[in-house]
Amino acid sequence: MIFISFGKFREKPTKETSSNASKMIENARKGGIKILGLYWTLGRYDTVLIFEASNEKEAMRFRLEAAGIVATETMVAIPKDEATKLL
């Protein structure tokens, strides 16, 4: 399953919080989460994370680990070709 997670920093980011986030992502990779893209953005959200997880529970576990660093809004993404088959 593919997920898109928008994040808003809880505090001004520092090199330390960035390092902690990198470690968290590395641990997630070891746990089976596949990171498809991670971006810092301008606008309403500070980050966009696109990742793949085996199910919603794994995705939730992964995003809860970041709760101290960023407030997140995460959604399931379905590829367009698969979604149009539902029409």
Backbone bond lengths (Angstrom), bond angles and torsions (degrees), N, CA, C in turn:
res aa  C-N    CA-C-N  psi(-1)  N-CA   C-N-CA  omega(-1)  CA-C   N-CA-C  phi
1 M - - - 1.445 - - 1.526 108.42 -
2 I 1.318 114.56 142.51 1.464 120.52 179.04 1.527 109.16 -104.61
3 F 1.330 115.22 138.85 1.456 122.08 -179.77 1.522 109.56 -128.72
4 I 1.318 115.55 146.48 1.458 122.34 173.05 1.520 106.43 -119.56
5 S 1.321 115.18 127.25 1.469 120.56 -176.42 1.529 109.30 -124.52
6 F 1.314 115.08 121.98 1.459 121.46 176.08 1.523 107.66 -96.03
7 G 1.331 116.99 137.22 1.456 120.27 -177.91 1.520 113.07 -127.09
8 K 1.310 115.14 146.73 1.462 122.97 176.06 1.523 106.62 -124.48
9 F 1.352 117.29 120.23 1.457 120.67 -179.12 1.527 110.54 -57.55
10 R 1.318 116.46 136.70 1.466 121.00 176.48 1.522 110.50 -78.16
11 E 1.328 116.49 -30.05 1.465 122.81 177.42 1.521 107.85 -139.96
12 K 1.309 115.62 168.05 1.456 119.95 176.75 1.530 108.63 -57.18
13 P 1.341 117.89 127.88 1.464 119.23 -179.26 1.529 111.66 -67.35
14 T 1.324 114.48 145.84 1.461 121.88 177.22 1.526 107.91 -127.67
15 K 1.319 115.88 171.05 1.458 119.39 175.99 1.526 110.42 -61.31
16 E 1.326 116.52 -34.77 1.461 120.49 179.12 1.527 111.44 -65.87
17 T 1.332 117.33 -47.42 1.470 118.91 179.44 1.524 110.65 -66.17
18 S 1.327 116.80 -34.94 1.464 119.97 176.77 1.523 110.53 -64.23
19 S 1.328 116.70 -41.12 1.460 121.41 177.83 1.530 110.72 -64.32
20 N 1.329 116.39 -42.61 1.466 120.92 177.97 1.523 111.01 -62.17
21 A 1.319 116.57 -40.91 1.462 120.80 178.58 1.525 110.66 -64.79
22 S 1.329 116.74 -39.47 1.468 120.54 177.90 1.525 111.30 -62.93
23 K 1.327 116.59 -40.53 1.463 120.66 177.74 1.528 110.53 -64.82
24 M 1.328 116.01 -40.12 1.455 121.16 179.65 1.533 110.30 -62.87
25 I 1.313 116.42 -41.77 1.459 120.56 179.29 1.524 110.39 -67.40
26 E 1.310 117.73 -40.30 1.461 120.89 177.76 1.525 110.72 -62.54
27 N 1.332 117.60 -41.78 1.468 121.31 176.72 1.525 111.02 -63.76
28 A 1.319 116.35 -38.16 1.463 120.41 178.22 1.526 110.32 -63.81
29 R 1.319 116.17 -41.82 1.480 119.76 177.69 1.524 110.29 -59.82
30 K 1.310 116.60 -43.05 1.467 120.47 178.55 1.525 111.00 -63.78
31 G 1.334 116.29 -28.42 1.461 121.56 179.73 1.518 114.16 -88.12
32 G 1.326 117.73 6.05 1.459 120.22 175.56 1.514 116.12 102.90
33 I 1.324 118.09 -0.35 1.466 120.80 176.61 1.522 107.70 -82.27
34 K 1.318 116.42 130.99 1.460 120.87 178.62 1.529 108.73 -104.71
35 I 1.321 116.70 117.59 1.464 121.45 179.87 1.526 108.02 -84.60
36 L 1.319 116.56 119.34 1.457 121.65 -179.72 1.524 111.78 -94.19
37 G 1.323 116.98 -25.69 1.457 121.34 178.18 1.512 110.56 -175.25
38 L 1.337 115.23 143.76 1.465 121.14 176.47 1.515 107.06 -138.89
39 Y 1.318 116.40 124.48 1.460 121.96 -174.51 1.522 110.66 -133.95
40 W 1.313 116.23 143.34 1.459 121.84 166.74 1.522 104.92 -94.30
41 T 1.331 116.59 137.58 1.460 120.04 -172.37 1.530 111.50 -130.17
42 L 1.303 114.60 164.37 1.464 122.84 172.14 1.516 107.60 -101.16
43 G 1.307 117.40 149.70 1.460 120.07 177.63 1.508 111.99 113.82
44 R 1.315 115.75 -150.32 1.464 122.61 -173.70 1.534 112.92 -60.19
45 Y 1.320 116.43 -37.57 1.466 121.04 -179.22 1.521 109.59 -113.80
46 D 1.324 115.56 153.30 1.462 121.57 179.89 1.524 112.73 -92.29
47 T 1.326 116.51 -27.37 1.457 120.35 -178.66 1.524 111.00 -138.18
48 V 1.317 114.87 154.22 1.461 122.42 170.49 1.522 106.19 -131.75
49 L 1.311 116.05 126.39 1.458 122.27 179.57 1.523 107.73 -122.19
50 I 1.310 116.59 126.72 1.454 122.28 176.28 1.527 106.16 -113.93
51 F 1.323 115.84 123.01 1.458 118.78 -176.78 1.521 111.64 -145.12
52 E 1.316 113.97 164.33 1.452 121.19 179.07 1.523 108.26 -118.18
53 A 1.321 116.05 133.93 1.460 122.55 177.12 1.518 108.16 -136.62
54 S 1.317 116.18 157.72 1.466 119.70 -176.49 1.533 112.81 -69.68
55 N 1.346 116.97 -27.09 1.465 119.87 179.56 1.527 109.60 -162.81
56 E 1.323 115.80 176.30 1.457 121.59 -177.25 1.526 112.49 -64.33
57 K 1.311 117.31 -35.08 1.459 119.89 -179.01 1.526 111.46 -65.61
58 E 1.317 116.81 -41.29 1.464 120.26 177.35 1.526 110.68 -65.44
59 A 1.322 116.75 -39.97 1.463 120.85 177.61 1.521 110.43 -63.01
60 M 1.322 117.00 -42.59 1.463 120.68 -179.99 1.525 110.74 -65.37
61 R 1.312 117.38 -43.38 1.470 121.11 178.87 1.532 109.83 -58.04
62 F 1.315 115.97 -45.18 1.464 121.59 179.75 1.526 111.33 -62.04
63 R 1.310 118.67 -46.10 1.457 121.56 -177.11 1.528 111.75 -72.42
64 L 1.323 118.40 -31.45 1.460 120.39 177.48 1.522 111.80 -65.24
65 E 1.326 116.82 -28.45 1.463 120.29 177.87 1.529 111.29 -63.82
66 A 1.322 117.28 -26.23 1.470 121.64 -178.15 1.518 112.76 -91.86
67 A 1.309 118.20 1.42 1.467 121.58 -172.35 1.527 113.78 -58.36
68 G 1.309 118.31 -28.25 1.454 120.29 179.21 1.517 113.34 -77.49
69 I 1.330 116.65 -19.88 1.465 121.43 -176.70 1.527 111.71 -99.30
70 V 1.323 115.67 -45.21 1.465 119.88 -177.52 1.525 110.98 -135.97
71 A 1.318 114.79 147.17 1.461 120.91 168.14 1.523 105.18 -86.68
72 T 1.322 116.94 130.63 1.458 119.43 -173.92 1.520 112.80 -119.65
73 E 1.308 113.70 155.17 1.458 123.02 169.75 1.520 105.13 -130.77
74 T 1.317 116.11 115.84 1.462 120.84 -172.82 1.517 110.00 -120.09
75 M 1.317 115.40 140.25 1.459 120.97 179.15 1.515 110.69 -135.81
76 V 1.318 115.62 156.01 1.459 121.79 175.32 1.520 107.44 -81.31
77 A 1.326 115.67 139.69 1.466 120.78 177.63 1.526 108.77 -116.37
78 I 1.310 115.37 134.84 1.467 121.90 177.63 1.518 107.38 -117.71
79 P 1.339 117.48 127.78 1.457 119.44 179.14 1.535 111.19 -56.07
80 K 1.304 116.16 144.29 1.461 122.66 -176.14 1.525 111.74 -52.90
81 D 1.317 117.86 -44.31 1.461 120.67 -178.07 1.531 111.84 -60.95
82 E 1.329 116.18 -38.83 1.467 119.77 178.19 1.522 110.92 -71.58
83 A 1.325 116.42 -39.49 1.471 120.29 -178.84 1.524 111.09 -65.39
84 T 1.327 117.70 -39.75 1.470 119.42 -177.67 1.528 111.47 -68.66
85 K 1.321 118.34 -21.21 1.468 120.51 175.18 1.523 111.35 -68.41
86 L 1.312 116.82 -19.04 1.454 121.44 179.67 1.527 113.16 -82.40
87 L 1.324 116.06 -11.91 1.473 119.90 -177.84 1.518 111.96 -72.97
